[in-house]
């Protein structure tokens, strides 16, 4: 799919605003990021790769950076995020992280030279991207041949209970639609990234009431950023109908998150216009 023809379902301006507003409280509700961060680091453990430059893409407040510095000794670890306020927290927390190692950028247009990055680590950034082709093309561009891209995302069953509860109230869009694992894999291949491997895990989170749920969503920056969401206030009556439906059984309500983990490798992609070209002489042979 040509990125220039993509019609975004998300409003990047709203995403940035929500994460800017959440930066100072993000630590209060980043437990899901913690689970997926640890899952990614565990999957990195058996991989052998020499790295001089590592990007934490969608770094948020930079909680993965100390572990990445331990994992890739001597490497330059760069925090990259869409939100200036998240990066302000990174700089405040990490006295050893110089200003030039915290970069505000859109993942669809990374300010790095071709094939200049050895490892790209991305924890739960992809749920806020609805144009995977554009982002993966940029990752393929900046990642060196045999460089590593490792990431986590959310699958389509995530927050299904919340989506279904809203559907009993109105026809509006209230929850992002997350891509299937196979669609993510196909997009990686289209970008020219090599040997994608993906797996899925599930996480169940229990909430006692809607107030705590929405407090956590707000603190994590995970508010509605859909273009076609209903404008204006939801209204007390409709919101009450939603919460009564979601917590109809009484007691705690379990919410599902479908966690997608993946990694793939750079293959020396060169882009010309909107096309992707790979030198046939540089295509690695699979070992039997």
C-alpha positions in Angstrom: 0.0 0.0 0.0 1.3 3.4 -0.9 1.6 5.5 2.2 0.6 8.6 0.3 -2.9 7.1 -0.3 -3.4 6.1 3.3 -6.3 7.7 5.1 -5.6 8.0 8.8 -8.1 6.9 11.3 -6.2 8.5 14.1 -5.4 12.2 14.8 -1.7 12.5 15.5 -2.2 15.9 17.1 -4.6 14.4 19.6 -2.2 11.5 20.3 0.6 13.9 21.0 -1.6 16.1 23.2 -2.8 13.1 25.3 0.8 11.8 25.8 2.1 15.3 26.6 -0.7 15.6 29.3 0.1 12.2 30.7 3.9 12.5 30.9 4.1 13.5 34.6 1.7 10.8 35.7 2.7 8.1 33.2 4.5 6.1 35.9 1.2 5.6 37.8 -0.3 3.5 35.0 2.6 2.1 32.9 2.2 -1.4 34.3 1.1 -2.8 30.9 4.2 -1.1 29.3 6.2 -2.8 32.1 4.8 -6.2 31.2 5.6 -5.8 27.5 8.9 -4.2 28.1 10.0 -7.2 30.2 8.6 -9.5 27.6 10.7 -7.8 24.9 13.9 -7.8 27.0 13.4 -11.5 27.7 13.0 -12.2 23.9 16.2 -10.2 23.3 18.2 -12.4 25.7 19.2 -15.2 23.4 19.9 -13.0 20.4 23.4 -12.2 19.5 24.0 -8.8 17.9 26.7 -6.2 18.1 25.3 -2.7 18.5 26.8 0.7 18.5 23.5 2.6 18.1 20.2 1.6 19.6 16.9 3.5 19.3 14.1 3.2 21.8 11.3 4.1 19.4 8.3 5.4 21.2 10.3 5.6 24.4 7.7 7.3 26.5 9.4 8.2 29.8 12.4 5.9 29.0 12.0 3.1 31.5 13.6 0.6 29.0 16.7 2.7 28.6 18.7 1.4 31.6 18.0 -2.2 30.6 19.0 -1.5 27.0 22.2 0.1 28.2 23.0 -3.0 30.2 22.0 -5.3 27.3 24.1 -3.4 24.7 27.2 -2.4 26.6 28.9 0.6 25.2 26.1 1.3 22.7 24.6 4.8 22.3 21.0 4.5 23.3 18.7 7.2 21.8 15.2 7.9 23.1 12.8 8.8 20.3 9.2 9.9 21.0 6.5 11.9 19.4 5.8 13.7 22.7 8.1 16.5 23.9 6.8 16.2 27.4 7.7 12.5 27.6 11.2 13.3 26.5 11.4 16.1 29.1 10.7 13.4 31.7 13.4 11.2 30.1 16.0 14.0 30.4 15.0 14.7 33.9 15.2 11.1 35.0 18.4 10.2 33.2 21.2 12.6 34.1 23.6 10.5 32.0 21.4 10.8 28.9 22.6 13.9 27.1 20.2 16.1 25.3 21.3 14.8 21.9 20.3 11.3 22.9 16.6 12.3 23.3 15.0 13.1 20.0 11.5 14.2 19.3 10.3 12.7 16.0 7.4 11.1 14.1 8.1 7.4 13.5 7.0 8.0 9.9 9.9 10.3 9.3 12.9 9.4 11.4 15.8 11.9 11.4 18.5 9.3 10.9 20.7 8.3 8.0 20.1 5.2 5.9 21.3 2.0 7.5 22.7 3.9 10.5 20.9 2.0 13.3 21.8 -1.4 14.7 18.8 -2.1 17.0 15.4 -0.6 17.1 13.4 -1.4 20.3 9.7 -0.3 20.2 7.5 -1.0 23.1 3.7 -0.4 22.5 4.2 2.4 20.0 2.5 0.5 17.2 -1.0 0.7 18.7 -0.8 4.4 18.0 0.1 4.0 14.4 -2.6 3.3 11.8 -0.2 3.4 8.8 2.2 0.4 9.4 3.5 0.6 5.9 4.9 4.1 6.4 6.5 3.3 9.7 8.0 0.0 8.7 9.4 1.6 5.5 11.2 4.1 7.7 12.5 1.4 10.0 13.7 -0.6 7.0 15.5 2.5 5.7 17.4 3.4 8.9 18.1 -0.2 10.0 21.4 -1.6 8.9 21.6 -4.9 7.1 21.2 -7.7 9.7 20.2 -5.0 12.2 17.4 -6.0 14.6 13.9 -4.5 15.0 12.1 -5.8 18.1 8.6 -4.6 19.1 5.4 -5.1 21.0 1.9 -4.2 19.9 -1.8 -4.9 20.7 -3.9 -7.4 18.8 -7.6 -7.0 17.8 -9.0 -8.6 20.9 -7.6 -5.9 23.1 -10.2 -4.1 25.2 -12.9 -6.0 23.5 -15.1 -5.8 26.6 -14.9 -2.0 26.5 -15.8 -1.9 22.8 -18.7 -4.2 23.2 -20.1 -2.2 26.2 -19.9 1.1 24.1 -21.8 -0.6 21.3 -24.8 -1.0 23.5 -24.8 2.8 24.0 -24.2 4.3 20.6 -22.6 3.7 17.2 -19.6 5.8 17.8 -16.0 4.7 17.7 -14.4 4.7 21.2 -11.6 2.1 21.0 -8.7 1.8 18.4 -8.9 -1.1 16.0 -5.7 -3.0 16.4 -4.3 -5.0 13.5 -4.1 -8.8 13.4 -0.7 -10.4 14.0 -0.7 -11.7 10.4 -1.4 -8.2 9.0 1.6 -6.9 11.0 3.8 -9.6 9.6 2.7 -8.9 6.0 3.5 -5.2 6.5 7.0 -6.0 7.7 7.6 -8.1 4.6 6.2 -5.4 2.3 8.7 -3.0 3.8 11.6 -5.3 3.0 12.3 -6.4 6.6 13.5 -10.0 6.8 12.4 -13.1 8.7 9.7 -11.7 10.9 8.8 -13.8 13.9 5.6 -13.0 15.9 3.9 -14.5 18.9 0.9 -13.6 21.0 0.3 -13.6 24.7 -2.8 -12.4 26.7 -3.0 -10.3 29.8 -6.1 -9.9 31.9 -6.5 -6.8 34.1 -9.2 -6.5 36.7 -11.0 -3.2 37.6 -13.4 -2.6 40.4 -15.1 0.5 38.8 -15.0 2.7 35.8 -13.4 5.6 37.7 -10.2 3.6 38.2 -10.2 2.3 34.7 -10.4 5.8 33.1 -7.9 7.2 35.6 -5.4 4.6 34.4 -6.2 5.2 30.7 -5.8 8.9 31.1 -2.5 8.5 33.0 -1.2 6.2 30.3 -2.2 8.6 27.5 -4.6 6.1 26.1 -7.6 8.2 25.4 -9.8 8.3 22.3 -7.8 9.8 19.4 -10.0 8.5 16.5 -10.9 11.0 13.8 -14.5 9.9 13.7 -15.1 9.9 17.4 -18.2 11.7 18.6 -17.3 15.4 19.3 -18.3 17.1 22.5 -18.9 15.5 25.9 -20.3 12.0 26.1 -23.0 13.0 28.5 -23.6 11.7 32.0 -26.6 9.5 31.1 -24.8 7.7 28.2 -21.6 7.3 30.2 -23.6 5.8 33.0 -25.2 3.3 30.6 -21.8 2.3 29.4 -20.4 1.8 32.9 -23.5 -0.1 34.0 -23.1 -2.4 31.0 -19.4 -2.9 31.5 -19.7 -3.7 35.2 -23.2 -5.3 34.9 -22.1 -8.5 36.8 -21.0 -6.5 39.8 -17.6 -6.9 41.5 -14.3 -6.7 39.6 -14.4 -6.6 35.7 -11.6 -8.3 33.8 -10.4 -6.6 30.6 -8.4 -8.4 28.0 -5.2 -7.3 26.3 -3.9 -9.3 23.4 -0.1 -8.7 23.5 1.8 -9.2 20.2 5.6 -9.5 20.3 7.7 -9.6 17.2 11.2 -9.2 15.8 12.7 -9.1 12.3 16.0 -8.2 10.6 17.2 -5.5 8.3 18.1 -6.6 4.8 19.8 -3.6 3.2 16.7 -2.1 1.7 17.0 0.8 -0.8 13.9 2.8 -1.6 13.3 4.5 -4.9 10.2 6.7 -4.9 7.3 4.6 -3.5 8.9 1.3 -4.4 11.2 -1.0 -2.4 14.3 -2.6 -4.0 16.6 -5.2 -2.5 19.9 -6.2 -4.1 19.5 -9.8 -5.1 23.2 -10.4 -4.4 22.6 -9.4 -0.8 19.6 -11.6 0.0 20.8 -14.0 2.7 20.4 -17.7 2.3 18.4 -19.6 4.9 20.3 -22.3 6.7 18.6 -25.7 6.5 
